Amino acid sequence: MAFPHPDPILIEAEVFTTLPTSLRRSGQRSYWADRNRRGAVVDSFIEGPSFDLEGNLWFVDIPFGRVFRASPNGAVEQITEYEGQPNGLKINTGGHIYIADFRNGIMQLNPNTGEVTTALGDADTEGFKGCNDLHFGPDGSLYFTDQGQTGLQDPSGRVYRWHPDSGRLDCLIDKVPSPNGLVLDKAGHALYVAVTRANAVWRLPISDSGRVVKAGLFLQFSGGRAGPDGLALTKDGGVVVCQTGMGLVWVHDALGVPIAVVRSPRGLGTTNCAFGGPEVRTLFITESDTGTILRAELPVGGFPMASGWGM
């Protein structure tokens, strides 16, 4: 019996920009690399791409606590450096920049001064395991993953929803083996979560009461040295999945059928992505092994970001 869907098209990514030598910390050890790379020296580990309304691409460097901004022509500048491990970055409708920081919780960045302050440092005085990524809902609520060192040996990672205006914090689920990237569906009725150490993407339906009900497996991957990482949504409601450790990014339709796969021309660390370009059909990808931002033209456009980019 033939497979009922056509094979996904293969798209070769190209280099958009790379972290310049002047901004690389060559030969400098970091606490993050000592603990996560068995002491191997890395000059950067970029993540968290997100566009502002001017079309600038913001991204972070985990081991050295830095935030960068790339102009539409690819020129990279450092905006700030602070004591932390920034992992995810998102911009809301008001232009406010929030960071999921593994060490410090949810932080806020002033883009004009570079000052980074704590927005949410704990859950009712209980420390987070280690925040990873974040996503704004249409009502302004902030969804974020609390990953820490969870995995199949300790499936206790959590997904939270925080309302910055009221301060209300809801733990939506607390049994996830390494929750990572996340994105709401177009209607805001279900949350897709990358579950890295299970090599999967889960779908978390959200009831009218705001609870997660009937959580289930949406996509299952295999192989590689890690698993699904950053996620994005297409304008048709399909899920884009960065499969870090394989150097691939998978583009699916709304039913989870793969329609395209993007291959990295550099390293295997395809960690996260964001839609940009004139028609919002260009996918920008952080390739963390080499400190490179890739881009690829997709057959489908992206869903607008919370910042308003792509609307």
C-alpha positions in Angstrom: 0.0 0.0 0.0 1.4 3.4 -1.0 1.8 6.1 1.6 -1.3 8.3 1.2 0.6 11.6 1.2 3.4 12.9 -1.1 6.9 13.0 0.2 7.9 16.3 1.9 10.0 18.5 -0.3 13.6 19.0 0.6 14.8 22.6 1.1 18.4 23.5 1.5 18.9 26.4 3.9 21.4 29.2 3.2 23.3 31.4 5.6 21.6 34.7 6.5 24.3 35.9 8.9 26.8 34.6 11.4 28.0 35.8 14.8 31.1 38.0 13.9 34.5 37.1 15.3 34.5 40.2 17.5 31.4 38.9 19.3 32.6 35.3 19.8 34.1 34.3 23.2 36.8 32.1 21.7 38.8 30.1 24.3 36.7 31.4 27.2 35.1 28.8 29.5 31.6 29.2 30.8 29.6 27.6 33.6 27.0 26.5 31.1 29.5 24.7 28.8 31.2 23.1 31.8 27.9 21.6 32.9 26.2 21.0 29.5 29.1 20.3 27.2 31.4 18.3 29.6 33.8 21.2 29.8 34.2 21.7 26.0 34.8 25.4 25.2 32.1 27.1 23.1 32.3 30.6 21.8 28.5 31.0 21.8 25.3 29.1 21.8 22.6 31.1 20.1 18.9 30.6 20.5 15.5 32.4 20.8 15.0 34.2 17.5 12.2 36.7 17.4 11.3 39.6 15.1 10.3 43.1 16.2 8.0 45.4 14.2 11.0 47.0 12.3 12.0 43.6 11.0 15.1 43.2 13.2 15.8 39.7 14.4 16.6 39.4 18.2 18.3 36.4 19.6 20.2 35.2 22.7 23.5 33.6 23.7 23.0 31.1 26.5 26.5 30.6 28.0 27.5 34.2 28.2 24.2 35.9 29.0 24.0 38.0 25.9 21.2 39.4 23.7 21.8 40.3 20.1 19.9 42.1 17.3 20.4 41.4 13.6 19.3 44.1 11.2 17.3 43.1 8.0 20.6 43.1 6.1 22.2 40.7 8.6 24.4 43.1 10.6 24.7 41.8 14.2 25.1 44.0 17.3 25.2 43.1 21.0 22.4 44.8 22.9 23.3 43.7 26.4 25.1 41.2 28.6 24.0 40.2 32.1 24.3 37.5 34.7 22.1 34.7 33.4 21.4 32.0 30.9 18.9 33.4 28.4 17.3 30.6 26.4 14.1 32.0 24.8 13.0 35.5 23.7 9.7 36.9 22.6 8.3 40.3 22.0 4.6 41.2 22.9 2.2 43.5 21.2 3.4 46.5 23.3 7.0 45.9 22.1 8.1 44.6 25.5 10.8 42.0 25.3 10.6 38.9 27.6 13.3 36.3 28.1 13.1 32.7 29.5 16.2 32.5 31.5 17.4 29.0 32.8 18.9 30.5 35.9 16.7 33.4 36.7 13.1 32.7 35.5 11.2 35.1 33.3 13.1 38.4 32.6 12.3 41.6 30.9 14.7 43.5 28.7 14.5 47.3 28.1 15.6 47.6 24.4 16.6 51.2 24.8 18.9 50.9 27.9 19.8 47.1 27.8 18.7 46.7 31.4 17.4 43.3 32.2 15.1 42.9 35.2 13.2 40.0 36.8 9.6 39.8 35.7 8.8 36.4 37.3 11.5 34.8 39.4 9.5 32.0 41.1 6.2 30.2 41.5 4.9 31.4 44.9 8.5 31.4 46.3 9.3 28.0 44.8 12.1 28.2 42.3 11.8 27.1 38.8 13.7 24.1 37.5 15.1 26.1 34.6 12.9 28.1 32.1 13.5 27.3 28.5 11.1 29.0 26.0 8.0 31.2 25.9 5.0 32.2 23.8 2.4 35.0 24.0 -1.3 34.2 23.7 -3.7 36.5 22.0 -5.0 37.8 25.3 -1.4 38.8 26.4 -0.9 35.8 28.7 2.6 34.3 28.6 3.1 30.5 28.2 6.5 29.2 29.1 8.3 25.9 29.7 10.2 25.0 32.9 12.6 22.3 31.7 15.5 22.1 34.0 17.3 18.7 33.7 14.1 16.7 33.3 13.9 13.8 30.8 12.8 10.2 30.7 14.6 9.7 34.0 12.6 12.5 35.6 9.4 13.4 33.7 8.5 16.3 35.9 9.0 19.3 33.5 6.3 21.9 33.7 4.3 24.2 31.4 3.0 27.5 32.9 0.6 30.2 31.8 1.3 33.6 33.4 -0.9 36.7 33.2 1.5 39.7 33.6 -1.2 42.2 34.4 -2.9 40.3 37.2 0.1 38.2 38.3 -1.9 35.0 38.1 0.2 31.9 37.4 -1.2 28.5 36.4 0.7 25.3 36.1 -0.9 23.6 33.1 1.0 20.3 33.3 3.8 19.0 35.4 4.7 15.6 34.0 6.7 16.4 30.9 10.1 14.8 30.1 11.9 18.0 29.0 9.4 20.6 27.7 11.0 23.0 25.3 9.5 25.1 22.5 5.8 25.9 22.5 3.2 27.6 20.3 -0.6 27.9 20.5 -2.8 26.8 17.6 -4.6 29.5 15.5 -7.7 29.4 17.6 -5.8 29.4 20.9 -7.6 26.2 21.9 -4.5 23.9 22.1 -0.9 24.3 22.9 1.8 22.4 21.1 4.9 21.6 23.2 8.2 20.2 22.0 9.2 17.3 24.4 12.8 17.0 23.6 13.9 13.9 25.5 10.8 12.0 24.4 11.7 13.0 20.8 8.1 14.2 20.4 5.7 17.1 20.1 2.6 16.9 22.4 -0.7 18.6 21.9 -2.3 20.1 25.0 -6.0 21.0 24.5 -7.1 23.9 26.8 -10.7 23.8 28.0 -13.0 26.7 28.5 -12.1 26.7 32.2 -8.4 27.2 31.2 -7.3 23.6 32.2 -5.3 21.2 30.0 -7.5 18.2 29.2 -6.8 15.0 27.2 -3.1 15.8 26.5 -1.7 13.6 23.8 1.1 12.8 21.4 0.9 14.9 18.2 4.2 14.1 16.4 6.8 11.4 17.1 10.4 11.7 15.9 13.4 9.3 16.1 17.2 9.5 16.0 19.5 12.4 16.5 21.4 13.5 19.5 18.5 15.5 21.1 15.0 16.0 19.6 12.4 18.6 18.9 13.4 22.1 20.1 11.9 25.4 18.9 8.4 25.5 17.3 6.6 27.9 15.0 3.1 28.0 13.4 2.3 28.5 9.8 -0.6 30.7 8.6 -2.5 27.5 7.8 -2.1 26.2 11.3 0.7 23.8 10.6 3.5 23.2 13.1 7.2 23.8 12.3 9.6 21.8 14.3 13.3 22.3 14.8 14.9 18.9 15.2 18.1 19.8 16.9 20.8 17.2 16.7 19.7 16.3 13.2 20.3 19.6 11.5 16.7 19.6 10.2 13.5 21.6 10.5 10.2 19.9 9.7 7.2 21.8 8.2 3.8 20.1 8.8 0.3 20.9 7.8 -2.5 21.3 10.5 -2.9 17.5 10.7 0.7 16.8 11.3 1.6 15.6 7.8 5.1 16.7 6.8 5.1 18.9 3.7 8.7 20.1 3.7 12.0 19.5 5.5 14.8 22.1 5.7 18.4 20.9 5.9 21.2 22.9 7.5 24.3 23.5 5.4 26.3 24.0 8.6 26.0 22.2 12.0 23.3 19.9 13.4 22.2 22.4 16.1 19.0 23.7 14.5 17.5 24.9 17.8 14.8 27.4 17.0 13.2 29.4 14.3 11.0 32.4 13.4 9.1 33.5 10.3 10.3 36.7 8.5 10.9 38.1 5.1 8.7 40.4 2.9 5.9 37.8 2.6 6.6 36.1 5.9 7.5 33.0 4.0 11.2 33.0 5.0 12.1 30.8 8.0 15.1 32.1 10.0 16.8 29.3 12.0 19.4 29.5 14.8 22.1 26.9 14.1 23.8 26.9 17.5 26.8 24.6 16.9 28.3 27.2 14.6 26.7 30.5 15.7 24.9 30.9 12.4 21.5 32.1 11.5 20.1 30.3 8.5 17.2 31.1 6.2 14.9 29.1 3.9 12.0 30.0 1.7 9.0 27.8 2.5 6.0 26.8 0.5 3.7 28.3 3.2 3.8 31.5 5.2 4.1 32.0 8.9 1.4 33.0 11.4 2.0 36.5 12.7 4.1 36.9 15.8 2.8 38.6 19.0 5.0 41.6 18.3 2.7 42.3 15.3 5.4 41.2 12.8 3.8 39.5 9.8 0.4 41.0 10.2 
